[in-house]
């Protein structure tokens, strides 16, 4: 009994323990589930709060950075068939814009003539359905965005699970992209496109959207819209297209070049059949229709040369100027209103705009006349003739007065314009803008500053660099002479003093060449830049400049230091007279001081009178300043010049660059002369008949500019020694500001005794009656790794110490043994003749020198120690 009770008690205790354990386990499980629940609730709250924050941030972002609206005018532009009118002004005062607008009636752009617009009802059902089937099969049901397709495109972007031909953009989205021309691969652009599409579908019907899309979609071969494509590829009207042809046109859209029926017929045929298959699967056509279309070959239109020529002949030709205006207006519409190139072109061609140009009809007419005359150009001895282009701008406003984009008769509308659309290396015509003007403005040089026309360095094979054209080094050279003769070495040395960065800043940020290259890489990864000595000092820019832009840049010299950008139009108004674009508020930028501009003008006037511009005959009647240019391997010839009336820039060269070395003269000089001479005829005739006097550059001479006579070898004031130079009087008169005019006297010339019997540097044994005083030029910096010819080398003076043997040969300077071994100082190329500064060794006792006796005295005195000469007390003498 007792035992039974004990067993019962044990069972009871065990039960209690198990119950307690169960309760404990249950409690632990409950706590675990509680933690999980709490975590889930917390996570949900975090996600909710995060979602709210993200939504708020996105809403703020959209509000601040996204504009979902689209200009309503863009949606109707293409449908317009109004005539655009072109005007010029008969100015009484161009600078102040006083004048009357006159229409160029023969240059109207007729809307009906340019319109290829097809209404919705004119577009065949097959064609509409073909585009919908391949581009946006849910087009008729979505609200602007196909969310399923967009999500698929996003997943495919990250996971790459589908290589199908479908993208995420709907037809509505593609229309927006084509209207605005914005195809940047950015999230902001895509978000804006989506929101704009949703907004557009609220205000436009599906039919209106599809009509717009099919009329502006690019379809290769310069075709925009389905009507143009139907005619180009099949020679048919839209109503005549077959089902297969409709599918072929729709096939082009994905990659227009790849699926171009002319260039890649096989690709087009394959994608055409894919579209037909999709149309059948989507219930747009029957299987029988699909099979019949499959069997139809791709038959394209055949265009004969005669047909093309006839079409070209019948076309209404714009002038080069009107072409330029159209391109300028198109580009400005795109920039200001954010529209695509095609929409901007539609606005011009069919929008009934009024474009008020800045053209001078006389200038344009003369330019076209000269360029149409083959005698204006060098004779073409065979092959494709070289091309040429010219731009003329107003010196005081930058107005583009006239432009010719190629030689000969213009062959079509909006053809390649070599004056505005191509860039070529400008060669030395860039030097005034990139080197001399900036250096003068920065106080680094003056008109008379002297640099040594010798190489900067030698290449690995000891070739001197840079070379000049002609290939000669003249030695000590003033800035005026360097500009006059277009000396490459001096331009590079001045640029080194100016610094590349400063030169580059002037060109890119002040003178309108904003397309210069800081740094770029070609397809092989090799870097290139326009920030280099050759690019800036020699005009060897990687991509060059346009004729129009360099003409405009020269306004900074012609207009008292003020640069004006070139403009072809003043205003553009829409068909209702509302102002769309204006250049009336454009003001010039001061780049140079008035004195810098005037002094540069005087130096470039010397180019015309004494230098590379002498062939321009207009200089005999009117003040002309200018600069020639030869670029690369003589691939391009330039002339940029100006008078008080006009600025003209001319380029001559081949479309595909090749050497012009067979031409002795610069054809650009001649073309400038022909055009400018005609343009100045009236002014010259009026002045001859007692009317208004011809304008001159001195009409705007700043009061602070003075004329000073100086020594050409030192850039300093003349002394009597300068007049004893064996080359004759070394004086020149130049233009300086009061603060930069030379004040010190020449210390370059050193007076020495000269032996008249040997025509050499005298010594102590030279008889008095055989001596005369001459002045040599002190130059101590030349040190070359190889011997080179330098024109003034035979006139160089260097101190000859008592213990150094003088030169013992007529072909070397007397101081030859002061030059370290392996170093050369240059000689004058006399073709076997005696160097002027050779030593009079014929009557000199070298044994006495060898025995240690004094051989010659070369003690040099400073200016203050010299015996005063007649007329001044600043001549440097050598004791002899």
C-alpha positions in Angstrom: 0.0 0.0 0.0 2.7 2.3 1.1 4.7 1.3 -2.0 1.7 2.0 -4.2 1.3 5.4 -2.7 4.9 6.2 -3.3 4.7 5.2 -7.0 1.6 7.3 -7.4 3.4 10.3 -5.9 6.3 9.8 -8.2 3.9 9.8 -11.2 2.3 13.0 -9.9 5.7 14.7 -9.5 6.8 13.6 -13.0 3.5 14.9 -14.4 4.0 18.2 -12.7 7.6 18.4 -14.0 6.5 17.6 -17.6 3.7 20.1 -17.3 6.1 22.7 -16.1 8.6 21.9 -18.9 5.8 22.1 -21.5 4.7 25.4 -20.1 8.3 26.6 -20.3 8.8 25.4 -23.9 5.5 27.0 -24.9 6.6 30.2 -23.3 9.9 30.1 -25.2 8.2 29.4 -28.5 5.8 32.2 -27.8 8.6 34.6 -27.1 10.3 33.5 -30.4 7.2 34.1 -32.3 6.8 37.4 -30.5 10.3 38.5 -31.5 9.6 37.5 -35.1 6.3 39.3 -35.2 7.9 42.4 -33.7 10.7 42.2 -36.2 8.3 41.9 -39.1 6.2 44.8 -37.8 9.3 46.9 -37.4 10.5 45.9 -40.9 7.2 46.8 -42.3 7.2 50.1 -40.5 10.8 50.8 -41.7 9.8 49.9 -45.3 6.7 52.1 -45.0 8.6 55.1 -43.7 11.3 54.5 -46.2 8.8 54.3 -49.0 7.1 57.5 -47.8 10.5 59.2 -47.7 11.5 57.9 -51.1 8.1 58.9 -52.5 8.5 62.4 -51.0 12.1 62.7 -52.3 11.0 61.5 -55.7 8.1 63.9 -55.7 10.4 66.8 -54.8 12.9 65.6 -57.5 10.1 65.4 -60.1 8.8 68.8 -59.0 12.2 70.5 -59.2 13.9 68.7 -62.1 11.2 67.1 -64.3 9.0 69.0 -66.7 6.3 66.5 -67.9 4.8 69.0 -70.3 5.7 69.4 -74.0 5.4 72.4 -76.2 2.1 72.2 -78.0 3.5 74.0 -81.0 5.8 71.0 -81.6 2.8 68.7 -82.1 1.5 70.7 -85.0 4.7 72.0 -86.6 4.9 69.4 -89.3 1.4 69.8 -90.4 1.8 73.4 -91.4 2.3 74.3 -95.0 3.0 78.0 -94.5 5.8 79.8 -96.4 8.8 81.0 -94.5 10.1 84.4 -95.6 13.7 85.6 -95.6 14.6 89.3 -95.2 17.7 91.4 -95.3 18.1 95.0 -94.0 18.9 98.1 -95.9 20.8 99.6 -93.0 21.5 103.3 -92.7 23.4 102.6 -89.5 24.3 98.9 -89.1 26.0 99.3 -85.8 22.9 100.8 -84.2 20.5 98.6 -86.2 18.8 101.5 -88.1 17.4 100.3 -91.3 14.4 98.8 -93.3 13.7 95.1 -93.7 13.4 93.9 -97.4 12.2 90.5 -98.3 14.3 88.2 -100.5 11.4 87.0 -102.6 13.5 84.5 -104.6 14.6 82.9 -101.4 11.3 82.0 -99.9 10.9 78.5 -98.3 7.5 77.3 -99.5 5.5 75.1 -97.1 3.6 73.0 -99.6 6.8 72.4 -101.6 8.7 71.1 -98.5 5.8 69.2 -96.9 5.8 65.4 -96.9 3.3 65.2 -94.1 0.7 62.4 -94.3 -2.6 62.6 -92.4 -3.8 59.6 -90.4 -6.3 58.6 -93.0 -3.6 58.7 -95.8 -1.5 56.2 -93.9 -2.5 52.6 -94.9 -3.9 50.3 -92.2 -1.2 47.7 -92.9 1.5 50.3 -92.3 0.0 51.5 -89.0 -0.5 48.0 -87.8 3.1 46.9 -88.8 4.6 49.7 -86.7 2.3 48.9 -83.8 3.0 45.1 -84.0 6.7 45.5 -83.7 7.1 48.7 -81.7 4.2 48.7 -79.2 1.6 46.0 -79.5 -0.4 47.3 -76.5 -0.4 50.9 -78.0 -4.1 51.2 -78.3 -4.8 50.1 -74.7 -2.0 51.6 -72.5 -2.0 55.2 -71.2 1.4 56.2 -72.7 3.6 53.7 -70.8 3.5 49.9 -71.1 4.3 49.1 -67.5 4.7 45.4 -68.1 7.1 46.0 -71.0 9.0 48.7 -68.9 9.4 46.2 -66.0 10.7 43.6 -68.4 13.1 45.9 -70.0 14.5 46.9 -66.5 14.9 43.2 -65.5 16.5 42.4 -68.8 18.9 45.3 -68.4 20.2 43.9 -65.1 19.8 40.2 -65.7 20.2 39.9 -69.5 17.8 37.0 -69.7 16.1 38.0 -73.0 17.8 39.0 -76.3 14.6 39.7 -78.1 14.1 42.7 -80.3 11.7 44.4 -78.0 12.5 47.5 -75.9 10.7 49.3 -73.1 9.7 52.4 -74.9 6.2 52.8 -76.3 5.3 54.6 -79.5 4.3 57.6 -77.4 7.7 57.6 -75.6 9.5 57.3 -79.0 7.5 60.2 -80.3 8.7 62.4 -77.4 12.3 61.3 -78.0 12.0 62.2 -81.7 10.3 65.5 -81.0 12.9 66.7 -78.4 16.0 64.9 -79.8 16.9 64.0 -76.3 18.3 60.4 -76.2 20.6 60.6 -73.2 21.0 57.3 -71.3 20.2 58.9 -68.0 17.6 58.1 -65.3 16.3 61.7 -65.3 15.7 61.6 -69.1 13.8 58.3 -68.8 11.7 59.5 -65.9 10.9 62.7 -67.8 10.0 60.7 -70.9 7.6 58.5 -69.0 5.9 61.3 -67.2 5.6 63.3 -70.5 4.2 60.3 -72.3 1.5 59.9 -69.6 0.7 63.6 -69.8 0.7 63.6 -73.6 -1.9 60.8 -73.8 -4.3 62.9 -71.7 -4.4 65.7 -74.3 -3.9 63.8 -77.6 -5.8 60.8 -79.1 -4.1 57.6 -80.1 -4.7 58.6 -83.8 -3.0 62.0 -83.3 0.0 60.4 -81.6 0.4 57.7 -84.2 0.1 60.3 -87.0 2.8 62.4 -85.5 5.1 59.5 -84.9 4.8 58.1 -88.4 5.6 61.5 -89.9 8.8 62.2 -88.0 10.3 58.8 -87.5 13.8 58.6 -89.0 14.0 55.8 -91.7 17.6 56.0 -93.0 18.7 57.5 -96.4 17.9 60.9 -95.0 14.2 59.9 -94.9 12.0 61.4 -92.2 8.5 60.0 -92.1 6.8 57.2 -93.9 5.8 59.2 -97.0 9.4 60.1 -97.8 10.5 56.6 -97.1 7.9 55.1 -99.4 9.0 57.3 -102.3 12.8 56.7 -101.6 12.7 52.9 -101.3 9.8 51.9 -103.5 9.0 55.0 -105.7 5.4 54.8 -104.5 2.7 56.8 -102.8 1.6 55.5 -99.4 -1.7 54.2 -100.8 0.2 52.0 -103.3 2.3 50.1 -100.7 1.8 46.4 -100.4 1.6 44.6 -97.0 5.2 43.4 -97.4 6.5 46.9 -98.3 4.7 48.3 -95.2 6.5 45.7 -93.0 9.8 46.6 -94.7 9.4 50.2 -93.8 8.5 49.3 -90.2 11.6 47.1 -90.1 14.0 50.0 -90.5 13.1 51.7 -87.2 15.2 49.6 -84.7 18.6 50.3 -86.2 18.0 52.4 -89.4 21.4 51.7 -91.0 21.5 48.0 -90.1 18.0 47.5 -91.5 18.2 49.9 -94.4 16.7 48.1 -97.4 19.3 49.6 -99.8 22.4 49.1 -97.7 21.4 45.8 -96.0 18.6 44.2 -97.9 19.1 40.8 -96.2 18.7 42.2 -92.7 15.6 44.1 -93.7 14.1 41.1 -95.3 14.6 39.0 -92.1 13.1 41.6 -89.9 10.3 42.3 -92.3 9.3 38.6 -92.0 9.5 38.8 -88.2 7.1 41.7 -88.3 4.7 39.9 -90.6 4.8 36.9 -88.1 4.0 39.3 -85.2 1.1 40.9 -87.2 -0.4 37.4 -87.8 0.0 36.3 -84.1 -1.6 39.5 -82.9 -4.6 39.1 -85.3 -3.7 42.0 -87.6 -3.5 39.8 -90.7 -4.6 36.3 -91.7 -2.2 33.5 -92.1 -2.9 33.5 -95.9 -2.0 37.2 -96.1 1.2 36.5 -94.1 2.2 33.7 -96.4 1.6 35.8 -99.5 3.7 38.6 -98.1 6.5 36.2 -97.2 6.7 35.2 -100.8 7.0 38.7 -102.1 10.6 39.7 -103.0 12.2 42.9 -101.7 11.9 45.1 -104.9 13.4 48.5 -104.5 13.1 51.6 -106.7 15.7 52.1 -109.4 16.9 55.7 -109.7 18.8 56.7 -112.8 21.5 59.4 -113.0 19.3 61.3 -115.5 16.4 61.2 -113.1 18.5 62.5 -110.2 20.0 65.2 -112.4 16.5 66.3 -113.5 15.3 66.4 -109.9 18.3 68.5 -108.9 17.8 70.9 -111.8 14.1 71.4 -110.9 14.9 72.0 -107.3 14.8 75.6 -105.9 18.3 76.5 -105.0 19.0 78.5 -101.9 22.0 80.8 -101.8 25.0 79.8 -99.6 23.8 82.5 -97.2 20.3 81.2 -96.8 21.6 77.7 -96.2 23.8 79.2 -93.4 20.8 81.0 -91.9 18.7 77.8 -92.0 21.4 75.9 -90.2 21.9 78.7 -87.6 18.1 79.0 -86.9 17.7 75.3 -86.7 20.5 74.9 -84.2 19.3 77.8 -82.1 15.7 76.5 -82.1 17.0 73.2 -80.9 19.1 74.8 -78.1 16.4 77.2 -76.9 13.3 75.1 -77.2 14.8 71.6 -76.6 13.5 70.2 -79.9 15.0 67.7 -82.3 16.8 68.7 -85.5 13.9 67.4 -87.5 11.3 69.3 -85.7 13.4 72.5 -85.9 13.8 71.9 -89.6 10.0 71.4 -90.0 9.4 74.7 -88.2 11.7 76.4 -90.8 10.5 74.6 -93.9 6.7 74.7 -93.2 6.1 77.0 -90.2 5.7 80.3 -91.9 8.5 81.9 -90.0 9.9 85.4 -90.8 13.7 85.3 -90.6 15.5 88.7 -90.6 19.0 88.1 -91.8 22.1 90.3 -91.5 23.2 89.6 -95.0 24.6 92.3 -97.3 23.2 91.4 -100.7 26.0 93.3 -102.5 28.7 91.3 -100.6 26.9 88.0 -101.2 26.5 88.7 -104.9 30.1 89.7 -105.4 31.3 86.6 -103.5 29.1 84.2 -105.5 30.2 85.9 -108.8 33.9 85.5 -108.0 33.6 81.9 -106.8 31.5 80.9 -109.9 34.3 82.1 -112.2 36.9 79.4 -112.7 39.5 82.0 -113.6 39.6 83.0 -110.0 41.3 79.8 -109.1 44.6 78.1 -110.1 44.3 76.0 -113.3 43.2 72.5 -112.6 45.7 70.2 -114.3 43.7 67.1 -113.7 41.7 65.1 -111.2 39.4 66.6 -108.6 40.0 70.3 -108.2 40.9 71.9 -104.9 38.1 73.5 -103.0 37.8 77.0 -101.4 35.4 78.9 -99.1 35.1 82.5 -97.8 33.3 84.4 -95.2 33.0 88.2 -94.9 31.9 89.8 -91.6 31.4 93.4 -90.5 34.4 94.5 -88.4 32.2 96.4 -85.8 29.3 94.1 -85.3 30.4 90.6 -86.3 27.5 90.4 -88.7 28.0 87.7 -91.3 27.7 89.8 -94.5 28.3 87.1 -97.0 29.5 83.5 -97.3 30.4 81.0 -100.0 30.8 77.4 -99.1 32.5 76.0 -102.2 33.9 76.9 -105.6 31.8 76.9 -108.7 28.0 76.8 -109.1 26.1 75.7 -106.1 24.8 72.1 -106.7 22.0 71.7 -104.1 20.4 72.9 -100.9 22.1 72.3 -97.5 25.1 70.7 -99.2 28.5 70.7 -97.4 29.6 74.2 -96.6 33.4 74.5 -96.3 33.1 78.0 -94.7 30.8 77.0 -91.8 30.7 73.2 -91.5 34.3 72.0 -91.8 37.3 72.7 -89.6 40.8 72.9 -91.0 44.1 73.7 -89.4 44.6 77.5 -89.8 48.4 77.5 -89.8 50.1 80.9 -89.2 46.8 82.8 -89.6 46.1 81.8 -86.0 49.4 83.4 -84.6 48.0 86.9 -84.1 45.1 85.4 -82.1 46.9 82.7 -80.2 50.4 84.3 -79.6 51.1 87.9 -80.6 47.9 89.6 -79.6 47.7 87.9 -76.2 51.5 88.4 -75.5 51.2 92.1 -76.4 48.2 92.5 -74.2 49.9 90.8 -71.3 53.0 93.0 -71.6 55.3 90.2 -72.6 56.3 91.7 -75.9 56.2 95.0 -77.8 56.4 95.9 -81.5 60.2 96.0 -81.2 61.0 93.2 -78.8 63.8 91.0 -80.2 63.8 87.2 -80.2 66.4 84.9 -81.8 65.1 83.2 -84.9 66.9 79.9 -84.2 65.5 76.4 -83.4 64.0 75.7 -80.1 65.4 72.2 -80.0 66.7 69.3 -82.2 65.0 66.0 -82.7 66.7 62.6 -82.1 68.4 62.7 -85.5 69.6 66.3 -84.9 66.9 67.9 -87.1 66.2 71.4 -86.0 62.7 72.3 -84.9 60.6 74.1 -85.8 61.4 74.9 -89.5 60.4 78.2 -91.1 58.8 78.7 -94.5 61.0 79.6 -96.3 63.4 77.2 -94.6 65.9 79.7 -93.2 66.9 81.0 -89.7 67.6 84.7 -89.8 68.8 85.2 -86.2 67.9 88.3 -84.1 64.3 89.3 -85.2 61.9 91.9 -83.9 58.2 90.9 -83.2 57.2 93.1 -86.1 59.5 91.3 -88.5 58.4 87.9 -87.1 54.7 88.7 -87.8 55.6 90.2 -91.2 57.6 87.1 -92.3 55.5 84.6 -90.3 58.5 83.2 -88.4 57.7 79.9 -86.7 60.6 79.9 -84.2 59.8 83.3 -82.8 56.1 82.4 -82.4 57.0 79.3 -80.4 59.4 81.2 -78.2 56.9 84.0 -77.5 54.3 81.3 -76.7 56.7 79.7 -74.2 56.9 83.1 -72.4 53.2 83.7 -72.7 52.4 80.1 -71.5 50.3 77.5 -73.3 47.5 77.9 -70.8 47.1 81.6 -71.3 47.1 81.3 -75.1 44.6 78.5 -74.9 42.3 80.5 -72.7 42.3 83.5 -75.1 41.3 81.2 -78.0 38.7 79.0 -76.3 37.1 81.4 -73.8 37.5 84.8 -75.3 37.7 84.5 -79.1 35.0 82.0 -79.9 36.9 78.8 -80.5 35.0 76.9 -77.9 35.4 73.5 -79.7 39.2 73.4 -79.0 40.2 70.1 -77.3 41.6 70.1 -73.8 42.2 66.4 -74.0 40.8 63.5 -76.1 41.7 60.0 -77.1 41.4 58.3 -80.5 40.1 54.8 -81.1 43.5 53.3 -80.2 43.6 55.1 -76.8 46.2 57.6 -77.9 45.7 61.0 -76.4 45.6 64.3 -78.2 45.1 68.0 -77.2 45.2 71.5 -78.6 47.2 72.7 -75.6 50.6 72.4 -77.2 53.3 74.5 -78.8 52.7 73.3 -82.3 48.9 73.6 -82.0 48.9 77.1 -80.7 52.1 78.7 -82.1 51.9 77.1 -85.6 48.1 76.7 -85.9 48.4 72.9 -86.1 45.1 72.3 -84.2 43.8 68.7 -84.1 40.5 69.5 -85.8 41.1 73.1 -86.9 38.7 76.0 -87.1 36.0 77.2 -89.4 36.5 80.0 -92.0 33.6 81.8 -90.4 34.9 81.6 -86.9 38.4 82.9 -87.7 36.9 85.8 -89.6 34.8 86.7 -86.5 37.8 86.3 -84.2 39.7 89.0 -86.2 37.0 91.5 -85.1 39.1 91.8 -81.9 41.7 93.6 -83.9 39.5 95.5 -86.4 37.1 96.7 -83.7 39.5 98.3 -81.2 39.9 95.1 -79.1 36.2 94.1 -79.0 35.3 90.6 -80.2 31.9 90.0 -81.7 30.5 86.5 -82.4 29.4 86.0 -86.0 25.6 86.1 -86.5 23.6 85.4 -89.7 20.3 86.7 -88.4 18.9 89.4 -86.2 15.4 88.1 -85.4 13.2 85.1 -86.1 9.4 85.4 -85.6 6.7 82.8 -85.9 3.7 83.0 -88.3 1.8 85.1 -85.8 4.6 87.6 -85.4 5.8 86.4 -82.0 9.5 86.6 -81.4 11.2 83.2 -81.4 14.9 84.1 -81.5 16.9 87.2 -81.3 20.5 88.3 -81.6 19.8 91.9 -81.1 21.0 92.0 -77.4 24.3 90.3 -78.3 27.2 92.6 -77.1 30.8 92.3 -77.9 33.5 91.2 -75.4 36.6 93.2 -74.8 39.5 90.9 -75.4 42.4 93.4 -76.1 43.0 97.0 -75.1 42.6 99.5 -77.9 46.4 100.0 -78.1 47.0 96.3 -78.5 44.5 96.1 -81.3 45.9 99.1 -83.0 49.6 98.0 -82.8 48.6 94.5 -84.0 46.8 96.1 -86.9 49.9 98.1 -87.8 52.0 95.0 -87.7 49.6 93.1 -89.9 49.5 96.1 -92.3 53.2 95.6 -92.6 52.5 91.9 -93.6 50.6 93.3 -96.6 53.2 96.0 -97.5 56.4 94.1 -96.8 55.6 90.5 -96.1 53.6 87.5 -97.2 50.6 89.6 -98.2 52.3 91.7 -100.8 50.4 90.1 -103.6 47.1 91.7 -102.5 46.9 94.7 -104.7 44.0 96.4 -102.8 46.6 97.6 -100.3 47.7 100.2 -102.9 44.3 101.9 -102.6 42.9 101.0 -99.1 44.4 100.2 -95.7 44.6 96.4 -95.5 45.9 94.3 -92.6 46.1 90.6 -92.7 47.9 87.3 -92.1 48.6 84.3 -94.4 48.6 80.7 -93.2 50.0 77.4 -94.4 49.0 74.4 -92.4 50.4 70.9 -92.0 52.3 69.5 -95.0 51.1 72.4 -97.1 47.5 70.9 -97.1 45.7 74.2 -96.4 46.4 77.7 -97.5 44.7 80.6 -95.7 44.4 84.3 -95.8 42.6 86.4 -93.2 42.5 90.1 -93.6 40.6 93.3 -93.0 40.1 96.9 -94.0 38.2 99.6 -92.2 35.2 98.3 -94.0 35.2 94.5 -94.0 36.9 91.4 -92.6 37.4 88.5 -95.0 38.7 84.9 -94.4 39.6 82.6 -97.2 40.6 78.9 -97.2 41.9 76.9 -100.1 42.6 73.2 -100.1 41.4 69.7 -101.1 38.3 68.1 -99.6 40.5 65.1 -98.7 43.8 66.8 -97.7 46.7 66.5 -100.0 49.8 68.8 -100.6 49.5 72.1 -102.4 53.2 72.4 -102.8 53.0 72.7 -106.6 51.4 76.1 -106.1 53.9 78.9 -105.8 51.4 81.6 -104.9 48.7 81.5 -102.2 45.3 81.2 -104.0 43.6 82.6 -100.9 45.4 85.9 -101.3 44.1 86.2 -104.8 40.5 85.3 -103.9 40.6 87.8 -101.0 41.9 90.5 -103.4 39.3 89.8 -106.1 36.4 89.9 -103.7 37.6 92.9 -101.6 38.6 95.0 -104.6 35.1 94.8 -106.0 33.5 95.5 -102.6 35.6 98.7 -102.2 35.1 100.1 -105.7 32.3 102.5 -104.6 34.2 103.8 -101.6 37.4 104.4 -103.7 35.4 106.0 -106.5 33.6 108.3 -104.1 36.8 109.4 -102.5 38.4 110.1 -105.9 35.4 112.3 -106.8 35.7 114.5 -103.7 33.1 112.6 -101.6 33.7 110.9 -98.3 37.4 110.3 -97.7 38.5 106.7 -97.4 38.6 105.4 -93.9 42.0 104.5 -92.5 43.2 102.5 -89.5 44.6 105.8 -88.1 41.1 107.1 -87.7 41.0 105.0 -84.5 44.6 105.5 -83.3 44.6 105.6 -79.5 46.2 108.7 -77.9 48.6 106.7 -75.9 50.3 105.1 -78.9 53.5 106.7 -80.0 56.0 106.2 -82.8 59.6 105.5 -81.7 62.7 104.8 -83.8 64.7 101.9 -82.3 67.5 99.4 -83.1 66.2 96.3 -84.9 68.8 94.1 -83.2 68.1 95.1 -79.6 64.7 96.7 -79.6 66.3 99.6 -77.8 67.1 103.2 -78.7 69.6 103.8 -81.4 73.3 104.6 -80.9 76.0 105.5 -83.4 77.2 101.9 -83.1 73.9 100.7 -84.6 74.7 102.8 -87.7 78.1 101.1 -88.0 76.6 97.7 -88.5 78.0 96.3 -91.8 74.5 95.5 -93.0 73.6 99.2 -93.0 71.3 101.3 -90.9 69.6 99.1 -88.3 67.0 101.6 -87.3 63.3 101.0 -87.6 60.2 103.0 -86.5 57.5 101.2 -84.6 54.4 101.7 -82.5 54.4 101.5 -78.7 52.4 102.8 -75.8 53.9 105.5 -73.8 54.6 103.0 -71.0 56.1 100.3 -73.2 58.2 102.6 -75.5 62.0 101.8 -75.3 63.9 104.2 -73.0 67.3 102.4 -72.8 70.0 102.6 -75.4 71.2 99.7 -77.5 73.8 97.5 -75.8 73.7 94.8 -78.5 76.1 96.5 -81.0 79.8 96.5 -80.0 82.2 98.6 -82.0 85.4 96.7 -83.1 88.3 97.2 -85.5 88.1 95.6 -88.9 90.8 94.8 -91.3 89.9 96.2 -94.7 92.7 94.2 -96.5 91.5 90.8 -95.4 87.9 91.7 -94.6 88.2 90.1 -91.2 88.3 90.9 -87.5 91.4 93.0 -86.9 94.2 92.4 -84.3 97.1 94.4 -82.9 99.3 93.9 -86.0 96.7 95.3 -88.4 98.1 98.6 -89.8 96.2 101.7 -88.8 95.5 102.7 -92.4 93.9 99.3 -92.9 91.6 99.6 -90.0 88.0 100.7 -89.9 85.3 100.8 -87.2 82.4 98.3 -87.5 79.8 97.2 -85.1 79.1 93.5 -84.5 76.1 92.2 -82.5 76.5 90.6 -79.1 74.9 87.2 -79.0 76.0 84.7 -76.4 73.2 82.2 -76.0 73.4 80.1 -79.2 74.6 76.5 -78.6 73.5 73.8 -81.0 74.3 70.1 -81.2 75.0 70.4 -84.9 76.1 73.2 -87.2 73.2 75.1 -88.8 72.9 78.2 -91.0 71.8 81.4 -89.3 71.8 84.5 -91.5 73.2 86.9 -89.0 75.8 84.5 -87.6 78.7 86.1 -89.4 78.0 89.4 -87.6 78.0 88.0 -84.1 80.4 89.3 -81.5 81.7 87.4 -78.5 84.5 88.3 -76.1 87.8 86.6 -77.0 89.9 86.2 -73.8 93.7 86.9 -74.1 94.5 83.3 -73.4 92.3 81.8 -76.1 93.6 81.2 -79.6 91.7 83.1 -82.3 90.1 81.3 -85.3 92.6 80.5 -88.0 90.2 79.9 -91.0 88.0 82.1 -93.0 85.0 79.8 -92.6 84.6 80.2 -88.8 84.2 83.2 -86.4 87.2 84.6 -84.7 85.9 83.4 -81.3 85.5 79.7 -82.4 87.8 78.4 -79.7 85.7 79.9 -76.9 82.9 77.5 -77.9 83.0 74.1 -76.1 83.7 70.9 -78.0 80.6 69.4 -79.5 78.7 72.7 -79.5 78.0 74.9 -82.5 76.9 78.5 -82.7 75.8 78.7 -86.4 77.4 80.1 -89.5 76.0 82.1 -92.4 75.5 80.2 -95.6 77.8 82.1 -98.0 78.4 79.2 -100.3 82.1 79.2 -99.8 82.5 82.9 -99.0 84.4 84.3 -96.0 82.4 84.8 -92.7 82.4 88.5 -91.9 83.5 87.8 -88.3 86.4 85.5 -89.3 89.8 86.4 -87.9 92.5 88.2 -90.0 94.9 85.3 -89.6 96.8 86.0 -92.8 99.1 88.6 -91.2 99.0 87.2 -87.6 101.9 85.5 -85.9 100.3 82.5 -84.3 103.7 81.3 -83.0 103.8 84.3 -80.7 100.4 83.3 -79.5 101.5 79.7 -79.1 104.6 80.8 -77.1 102.3 82.5 -74.6 102.6 86.1 -75.9 99.5 88.2 -76.1 97.7 87.5 -79.3 94.9 89.9 -79.3 93.1 92.2 -76.9 89.4 91.6 -76.6 88.7 93.7 -73.5 85.1 95.0 -73.6 84.1 98.2 -72.0 80.7 99.0 -70.6 78.7 101.9 -72.1 79.7 104.3 -69.3 83.4 103.7 -69.9 83.4 104.3 -73.7 84.7 107.4 -75.4 81.7 109.4 -76.4 81.0 109.2 -80.1 79.5 111.9 -82.2 75.8 112.3 -81.5 75.6 110.3 -78.3 77.5 108.8 -75.4 76.0 105.3 -75.4 78.1 103.4 -77.9 79.8 100.2 -76.8 83.4 99.9 -77.9 86.0 97.1 -77.8 89.6 98.2 -77.0 91.8 97.3 -79.9 
